[in-house]
Amino acid sequence: MFRKKREIPDLEKLNLVPIMDAVFIFIFFLLFSAQFIKIYEIETNAPIVSEVPSDEKLEKDPLNLVVKIYERKLELLKGIDQEIFETYFTKDENYKEELKAKLIEVRKQHPNDDYIILSPISVIPYKEIIKIIDIAQKIPKGEKIILDTKRGKKVLTKIFSQLVLEPLDEN
């Protein structure tokens, strides 16, 4: 009563080459169909909140320059009382050049105040805000601005290097 030994057939090894080829091609198409975008960063600061004691008198009123951006106009305000000293209408063709010239003039008058606050209303397109930021910071080519500050002469690389974005209340 001898039993015959049953032979177990060897299993064939799986051929993974076609699967690996398909995965490689799939990854290749994913990489080429993906959209690579550039992300830009706007360098701004948080709004300044400070309380100055009333018994302390400042030597000179701070500039406190604010640009309020509306749909059809820009208003320049300055001082603690936020008085409007310039208005520009966006329908004018050369309002950007006039605004840049005024900002340079104001910066020269206040060499120690390097802050500007931009206050757009919520419906202003992002591109328009970026254009105003460029106007407030970029010095025109070929022009050199030298200021006499408390620490001596200073050559500017930006008109206003400290920029604050602050949403405008639409009430």
PASEBA-1860 file (N, C-alpha, C; in nm, 3 decimals):
! residues 171
1> MFRKKREI> 0.070/-0.109/0.000/0.000/0.000/0.000/0.082/0.127/0.000 ~ 0.149/0.117/-0.095/0.228/0.238/-0.118/0.146/0.339/-0.194 ~ 0.156/0.455/-0.144/0.085/0.562/-0.215/0.184/0.634/-0.305 ~ 0.131/0.675/-0.411/0.215/0.750/-0.503/0.228/0.892/-0.454 ~ 0.346/0.945/-0.463/0.364/1.084/-0.425/0.307/1.172/-0.534 ~ 0.229/1.266/-0.484/0.169/1.359/-0.577/0.268/1.473/-0.603 ~ 0.289/1.502/-0.723/0.379/1.610/-0.755/0.302/1.740/-0.767 ~ 0.350/1.841/-0.696/0.287/1.974/-0.702/0.359/2.053/-0.810
9> PDLEKLNL> 0.282/2.099/-0.907/0.349/2.174/-1.015/0.401/2.309/-0.962 ~ 0.515/2.350/-1.012/0.572/2.479/-0.973/0.487/2.591/-1.033 ~ 0.460/2.689/-0.947/0.385/2.805/-0.995/0.478/2.894/-1.076 ~ 0.422/2.947/-1.183/0.503/3.036/-1.264/0.514/3.171/-1.195 ~ 0.629/3.236/-1.209/0.648/3.368/-1.150/0.575/3.470/-1.234 ~ 0.517/3.568/-1.163/0.444/3.674/-1.233/0.542/3.764/-1.308 ~ 0.502/3.802/-1.425/0.583/3.895/-1.504/0.536/4.037/-1.473 ~ 0.615/4.112/-1.396/0.577/4.247/-1.354/0.624/4.356/-1.449
17> VPIMDAVF> 0.697/4.322/-1.550/0.751/4.421/-1.642/0.640/4.501/-1.711 ~ 0.534/4.440/-1.764/0.431/4.522/-1.829/0.360/4.617/-1.732 ~ 0.339/4.571/-1.609/0.274/4.657/-1.510/0.364/4.775/-1.475 ~ 0.492/4.750/-1.458/0.587/4.857/-1.428/0.596/4.956/-1.544 ~ 0.592/4.907/-1.666/0.592/4.996/-1.782/0.469/5.086/-1.782 ~ 0.354/5.029/-1.753/0.230/5.107/-1.750/0.234/5.214/-1.640 ~ 0.285/5.179/-1.523/0.295/5.276/-1.413/0.392/5.388/-1.448 ~ 0.504/5.354/-1.509/0.601/5.455/-1.549/0.541/5.552/-1.649
25> IFIFFLLF> 0.470/5.500/-1.749/0.406/5.586/-1.849/0.298/5.672/-1.784 ~ 0.224/5.618/-1.690/0.119/5.693/-1.619/0.181/5.810/-1.540 ~ 0.291/5.784/-1.471/0.359/5.891/-1.396/0.412/5.997/-1.492 ~ 0.467/5.955/-1.603/0.519/6.047/-1.704/0.408/6.141/-1.752 ~ 0.289/6.088/-1.786/0.179/6.171/-1.832/0.125/6.261/-1.721 ~ 0.123/6.215/-1.598/0.079/6.298/-1.486/0.170/6.419/-1.469 ~ 0.300/6.397/-1.476/0.394/6.507/-1.460/0.381/6.611/-1.570 ~ 0.361/6.566/-1.693/0.351/6.661/-1.803/0.215/6.728/-1.814
33> SAQFIKIY> 0.113/6.669/-1.756/-0.019/6.732/-1.761/-0.045/6.822/-1.641 ~ 0.040/6.814/-1.538/0.023/6.898/-1.419/0.055/7.043/-1.454 ~ -0.015/7.134/-1.391/0.010/7.275/-1.412/0.099/7.326/-1.300 ~ 0.214/7.376/-1.339/0.305/7.432/-1.242/0.285/7.583/-1.243 ~ 0.254/7.639/-1.127/0.228/7.782/-1.119/0.334/7.849/-1.032 ~ 0.355/7.976/-1.060/0.446/8.053/-0.978/0.363/8.122/-0.870 ~ 0.411/8.116/-0.750/0.343/8.181/-0.639/0.424/8.303/-0.601 ~ 0.358/8.417/-0.600/0.425/8.541/-0.565/0.387/8.582/-0.424
41> EIETNAPI> 0.477/8.649/-0.359/0.455/8.692/-0.222/0.461/8.844/-0.217 ~ 0.361/8.902/-0.153/0.360/9.047/-0.133/0.411/9.071/0.008 ~ 0.516/9.149/0.016/0.577/9.175/0.146/0.503/9.290/0.213 ~ 0.419/9.259/0.311/0.345/9.363/0.384/0.353/9.336/0.533 ~ 0.314/9.435/0.608/0.313/9.424/0.753/0.171/9.428/0.804 ~ 0.152/9.385/0.927/0.020/9.393/0.989/-0.010/9.539/1.020 ~ -0.138/9.577/1.023/-0.172/9.715/1.057/-0.116/9.753/1.193 ~ -0.071/9.876/1.201/-0.009/9.925/1.324/-0.117/9.972/1.420
49> VSEVPSDE> -0.113/9.921/1.539/-0.207/9.963/1.642/-0.123/10.004/1.762 ~ -0.132/10.130/1.798/-0.059/10.176/1.916/-0.136/10.291/1.978 ~ -0.118/10.304/2.105/-0.180/10.413/2.178/-0.070/10.502/2.233 ~ -0.071/10.626/2.189/0.028/10.721/2.238/-0.036/10.798/2.352 ~ 0.026/10.802/2.468/-0.032/10.879/2.579/-0.051/11.025/2.539 ~ -0.161/11.086/2.582/-0.194/11.222/2.541/-0.100/11.325/2.601 ~ -0.034/11.293/2.713/0.057/11.390/2.773/0.190/11.397/2.699 ~ 0.219/11.296/2.615/0.342/11.299/2.535/0.314/11.377/2.407
57> KLEKDPLN> 0.391/11.480/2.385/0.376/11.559/2.264/0.485/11.519/2.166 ~ 0.445/11.498/2.043/0.542/11.464/1.940/0.606/11.592/1.887 ~ 0.733/11.581/1.848/0.801/11.697/1.791/0.731/11.742/1.663 ~ 0.692/11.646/1.584/0.630/11.673/1.456/0.519/11.570/1.436 ~ 0.408/11.612/1.378/0.300/11.517/1.354/0.350/11.407/1.261 ~ 0.315/11.281/1.291/0.358/11.173/1.201/0.286/11.182/1.067 ~ 0.349/11.131/0.967/0.290/11.135/0.832/0.161/11.055/0.827 ~ 0.167/10.929/0.871/0.048/10.842/0.873/-0.024/10.845/0.738
65> LVVKIYER> 0.049/10.816/0.632/-0.003/10.825/0.495/-0.091/10.706/0.463 ~ -0.213/10.734/0.416/-0.310/10.630/0.381/-0.357/10.656/0.239 ~ -0.362/10.549/0.159/-0.420/10.557/0.024/-0.548/10.475/0.027 ~ -0.661/10.544/0.019/-0.791/10.475/0.013/-0.822/10.450/-0.134 ~ -0.849/10.325/-0.165/-0.870/10.285/-0.304/-1.017/10.250/-0.324 ~ -1.084/10.332/-0.403/-1.224/10.308/-0.437/-1.230/10.263/-0.583 ~ -1.349/10.234/-0.631/-1.363/10.187/-0.770/-1.322/10.293/-0.871 ~ -1.359/10.418/-0.846/-1.335/10.522/-0.945/-1.237/10.630/-0.899
73> KLELLKGI> -1.186/10.619/-0.776/-1.094/10.722/-0.730/-1.000/10.669/-0.622 ~ -0.894/10.745/-0.601/-0.797/10.720/-0.494/-0.789/10.847/-0.410 ~ -0.785/10.829/-0.280/-0.771/10.943/-0.190/-0.644/10.926/-0.108 ~ -0.566/11.033/-0.098/-0.448/11.034/-0.013/-0.483/11.110/0.114 ~ -0.460/11.045/0.228/-0.488/11.106/0.357/-0.360/11.106/0.439 ~ -0.345/11.206/0.525/-0.226/11.210/0.609/-0.258/11.269/0.745 ~ -0.167/11.245/0.837/-0.179/11.299/0.971/-0.265/11.214/1.062 ~ -0.268/11.255/1.188/-0.348/11.182/1.287/-0.496/11.198/1.258
81> DQEIFETY> -0.535/11.316/1.209/-0.677/11.344/1.181/-0.725/11.284/1.050 ~ -0.634/11.227/0.972/-0.666/11.165/0.843/-0.739/11.262/0.750 ~ -0.677/11.375/0.725/-0.735/11.472/0.634/-0.696/11.439/0.490 ~ -0.792/11.452/0.401/-0.768/11.424/0.258/-0.691/11.542/0.200 ~ -0.575/11.513/0.138/-0.499/11.622/0.076/-0.485/11.605/-0.074 ~ -0.519/11.490/-0.127/-0.516/11.469/-0.272/-0.621/11.366/-0.311 ~ -0.683/11.385/-0.428/-0.778/11.288/-0.483/-0.743/11.266/-0.630 ~ -0.739/11.141/-0.670/-0.710/11.105/-0.810/-0.824/11.020/-0.862
89> FTKDENYK> -0.871/11.054/-0.982/-0.979/10.978/-1.044/-0.919/10.881/-1.145 ~ -0.962/10.756/-1.139/-0.903/10.652/-1.224/-0.939/10.668/-1.372 ~ -1.039/10.751/-1.402/-1.071/10.773/-1.544/-0.967/10.862/-1.612 ~ -0.890/10.939/-1.532/-0.781/11.019/-1.588/-0.671/10.926/-1.636 ~ -0.618/10.955/-1.754/-0.517/10.868/-1.813/-0.385/10.867/-1.737 ~ -0.347/10.981/-1.683/-0.215/10.991/-1.622/-0.221/10.999/-1.469 ~ -0.323/10.941/-1.408/-0.333/10.949/-1.262/-0.221/10.869/-1.193 ~ -0.173/10.764/-1.257/-0.067/10.683/-1.196/0.064/10.761/-1.188
97> EELKAKLI> 0.097/10.835/-1.294/0.219/10.915/-1.292/0.208/11.028/-1.189 ~ 0.090/11.092/-1.183/0.068/11.199/-1.085/0.076/11.145/-0.942 ~ 0.020/11.026/-0.920/0.024/10.965/-0.787/0.168/10.933/-0.748 ~ 0.245/10.877/-0.840/0.386/10.844/-0.812/0.464/10.971/-0.780 ~ 0.443/11.077/-0.857/0.515/11.203/-0.833/0.477/11.260/-0.695 ~ 0.351/11.251/-0.658/0.307/11.303/-0.528/0.366/11.219/-0.415 ~ 0.370/11.087/-0.430/0.426/11.002/-0.327/0.576/11.028/-0.308 ~ 0.647/11.053/-0.417/0.790/11.086/-0.406/0.807/11.219/-0.335
105> EVRKQHPN> 0.723/11.316/-0.370/0.729/11.447/-0.304/0.701/11.436/-0.154 ~ 0.599/11.359/-0.117/0.564/11.340/0.024/0.677/11.268/0.097 ~ 0.737/11.170/0.032/0.847/11.095/0.095/0.967/11.186/0.121 ~ 0.995/11.278/0.028/1.106/11.372/0.046/1.077/11.468/0.161 ~ 0.949/11.506/0.177/0.912/11.598/0.285/0.918/11.530/0.422 ~ 0.897/11.400/0.426/0.898/11.322/0.550/1.000/11.209/0.538 ~ 1.128/11.241/0.552/1.232/11.139/0.527/1.234/11.026/0.630 ~ 1.180/11.048/0.749/1.185/10.945/0.853/1.061/10.856/0.857
113> DDYIILSP> 0.957/10.892/0.782/0.834/10.812/0.778/0.836/10.724/0.654 ~ 0.853/10.595/0.678/0.869/10.500/0.567/0.746/10.411/0.549 ~ 0.637/10.439/0.619/0.516/10.356/0.612/0.412/10.418/0.521 ~ 0.343/10.331/0.448/0.226/10.371/0.372/0.120/10.264/0.395 ~ -0.003/10.306/0.412/-0.114/10.215/0.436/-0.206/10.218/0.315 ~ -0.231/10.103/0.255/-0.324/10.092/0.143/-0.454/10.033/0.194 ~ -0.563/10.103/0.168/-0.695/10.058/0.214/-0.789/10.044/0.095 ~ -0.794/9.927/0.033/-0.887/9.908/-0.079/-1.024/9.860/-0.030
121> ISVIPYKE> -1.128/9.893/-0.106/-1.259/9.833/-0.077/-1.256/9.691/-0.131 ~ -1.352/9.612/-0.090/-1.346/9.467/-0.120/-1.366/9.432/-0.267 ~ -1.424/9.519/-0.346/-1.452/9.486/-0.486/-1.337/9.522/-0.581 ~ -1.231/9.581/-0.528/-1.118/9.618/-0.613/-1.045/9.491/-0.657 ~ -1.021/9.476/-0.788/-0.949/9.357/-0.836/-0.806/9.352/-0.782 ~ -0.759/9.232/-0.764/-0.625/9.208/-0.709/-0.517/9.276/-0.793 ~ -0.531/9.272/-0.924/-0.431/9.332/-1.014/-0.420/9.483/-0.991 ~ -0.531/9.548/-0.962/-0.528/9.692/-0.938/-0.454/9.724/-0.808
129> IIKIIDIA> -0.473/9.642/-0.707/-0.403/9.661/-0.580/-0.253/9.645/-0.601 ~ -0.214/9.546/-0.681/-0.073/9.523/-0.710/-0.014/9.642/-0.785 ~ -0.091/9.702/-0.877/-0.042/9.819/-0.951/-0.017/9.936/-0.855 ~ -0.106/9.955/-0.759/-0.088/10.064/-0.662/0.032/10.035/-0.572 ~ 0.052/9.908/-0.535/0.170/9.872/-0.455/0.297/9.904/-0.534 ~ 0.299/9.872/-0.663/0.415/9.904/-0.747/0.438/10.054/-0.754 ~ 0.331/10.131/-0.767/0.344/10.278/-0.772/0.404/10.329/-0.642 ~ 0.360/10.273/-0.529/0.405/10.320/-0.398/0.546/10.276/-0.364
137> QKIPKGEK> 0.600/10.178/-0.436/0.732/10.128/-0.398/0.841/10.152/-0.504 ~ 0.811/10.132/-0.630/0.916/10.137/-0.732/0.956/10.280/-0.766 ~ 1.085/10.302/-0.762/1.141/10.430/-0.802/1.158/10.428/-0.954 ~ 1.118/10.535/-1.024/1.132/10.536/-1.170/1.277/10.516/-1.213 ~ 1.295/10.447/-1.325/1.429/10.418/-1.375/1.504/10.549/-1.402 ~ 1.629/10.548/-1.365/1.714/10.665/-1.389/1.701/10.772/-1.282 ~ 1.606/10.758/-1.192/1.589/10.858/-1.087/1.651/10.807/-0.958 ~ 1.713/10.896/-0.886/1.778/10.861/-0.760/1.721/10.952/-0.652
145> IILDTKRG> 1.671/10.893/-0.544/1.615/10.972/-0.435/1.709/10.963/-0.315 ~ 1.758/11.078/-0.275/1.848/11.085/-0.159/1.779/11.166/-0.051 ~ 1.769/11.110/0.068/1.701/11.176/0.179/1.800/11.211/0.289 ~ 1.775/11.324/0.355/1.851/11.361/0.475/1.771/11.314/0.596 ~ 1.811/11.201/0.653/1.742/11.146/0.770/1.818/11.182/0.896 ~ 1.766/11.139/1.010/1.832/11.164/1.138/1.969/11.098/1.143 ~ 1.986/10.990/1.072/2.112/10.915/1.072/2.206/10.955/0.959 ~ 2.168/11.053/0.881/2.253/11.096/0.770/2.183/11.078/0.637
153> KKVLTKIF> 2.258/11.089/0.529/2.201/11.076/0.395/2.171/10.929/0.365 ~ 2.060/10.909/0.294/2.016/10.773/0.263/1.965/10.771/0.119 ~ 2.012/10.674/0.041/1.964/10.654/-0.095/1.854/10.549/-0.089 ~ 1.738/10.584/-0.140/1.624/10.493/-0.133/1.630/10.387/-0.242 ~ 1.589/10.266/-0.205/1.571/10.159/-0.304/1.423/10.144/-0.338 ~ 1.336/10.188/-0.246/1.191/10.189/-0.266/1.139/10.322/-0.212 ~ 1.031/10.372/-0.271/0.975/10.498/-0.222/0.928/10.478/-0.077 ~ 0.837/10.383/-0.057/0.793/10.344/0.076/0.820/10.195/0.089
161> SQLVLEPL> 0.914/10.157/0.174/0.948/10.015/0.185/0.857/9.941/0.282 ~ 0.795/10.012/0.376/0.704/9.950/0.472/0.561/9.971/0.425 ~ 0.498/9.863/0.383/0.363/9.870/0.325/0.267/9.791/0.412 ~ 0.152/9.850/0.439/0.051/9.783/0.520/-0.078/9.778/0.438 ~ -0.137/9.659/0.426/-0.268/9.644/0.362/-0.373/9.638/0.470 ~ -0.474/9.722/0.457/-0.578/9.730/0.557/-0.711/9.744/0.485 ~ -0.804/9.650/0.500/-0.931/9.662/0.427/-1.007/9.786/0.470 ~ -1.074/9.846/0.376/-1.149/9.969/0.399/-1.292/9.934/0.437
169> DEN> -1.340/9.993/0.545/-1.480/9.975/0.582/-1.566/10.046/0.479 ~ -1.664/9.975/0.428/-1.747/10.032/0.320/-1.873/10.098/0.374 ~ -1.878/10.127/0.499/-1.998/10.191/0.557/-2.003/10.337/0.523
END
